[in-house]
Amino acid sequence: MNKPFSQACENNKVPILQILKSAFAHSRRVLEIGSGTGQHAVFFAPRLPHLIWQTSDQPQYHAGILEWISESPSSNLKPPLSLTVGESAWPTHTYDGMFTANTAHIMQKHETKLMMEQVSQHLPEGGMFCQYGPFTQDGVFSSQSNREFHQQLIESGYGGYRDISELTLWAEPLKLLAINPMPANNLLLVWQK
Ligand SMILES: C[S@@+](CC[C@H](N)C(=O)[O-])C[C@H]1O[C@@H](n2cnc3c(N)ncnc32)[C@H](O)[C@@H]1O
């Protein structure tokens, strides 16, 4: 099997890490939702050695994630849990940090709503949630290419971009601490319970 590869992950991993270093400075156990290829996990885990990084995704992604982990193992990096929001039970461990990248516009709207609700429900008081991706703000797309990508997603059956205001409603009582601009007109939202 060819190892899955995402050029976008290579492009965004350094700026994302800069934010995670401060957002997760006091976190001990982080759950990543929708690890995808696993590239983010193998890059972040050794650079955040004070915490345990738990990967997760739908089962069909596990082989690729495991391949990345076996090539770049890290003592604080855990093989993927099966987590399909809307189908799976929530993992049983307590995670005081959660991370997800590029999932809210892929999931169906009801799945993204459920993800925000479940993250909010399962984080302990003070827990952090870092959410990377493209979003609209007050209904406005940050670029023409984002508007076109959203349209393509809808036409292909994906959920499409979510507005930060709807995420904020679904995530209550999480507080949106920061909206960090990222490369390629993406954002990194930092939430805290
Ligand atoms: C565009 S990929 C992003 C992967 C990776 N986080 C990244 O940034 O490259 C979207 C990810 O969302 C995951 N995903 C889609 N629907 C999901 C659901 N209902 N529950 C959990 N993960 C889901 C996919 O399995 C996939 O890994």
The ligand as an ORCA input file, in Angstrom:
! r2SCAN-3c Opt
* xyz 0 1
  C     -10.236     16.345      4.578
  S      -9.877     14.999      5.672
  C      -8.830     15.793      6.851
  C      -7.856     14.852      7.450
  C      -6.766     15.481      8.318
  N      -7.296     15.910      9.593
  C      -6.085     16.620      7.609
  O      -6.178     17.764      8.042
  O      -5.457     16.352      6.575
  C     -11.423     14.790      6.508
  C     -11.386     13.792      7.628
  O     -12.627     13.808      8.308
  C     -12.946     12.490      8.653
  N     -14.391     12.366      8.859
  C     -15.383     12.597      7.978
  N     -16.576     12.331      8.528
  C     -16.326     11.925      9.806
  C     -17.138     11.505     10.891
  N     -18.465     11.440     10.793
  N     -16.531     11.175     12.048
  C     -15.188     11.233     12.181
  N     -14.365     11.620     11.185
  C     -14.930     11.957     10.013
  C     -12.466     11.687      7.458
  O     -12.406     10.319      7.781
  C     -11.143     12.344      7.174
  O     -10.096     11.827      7.920
*
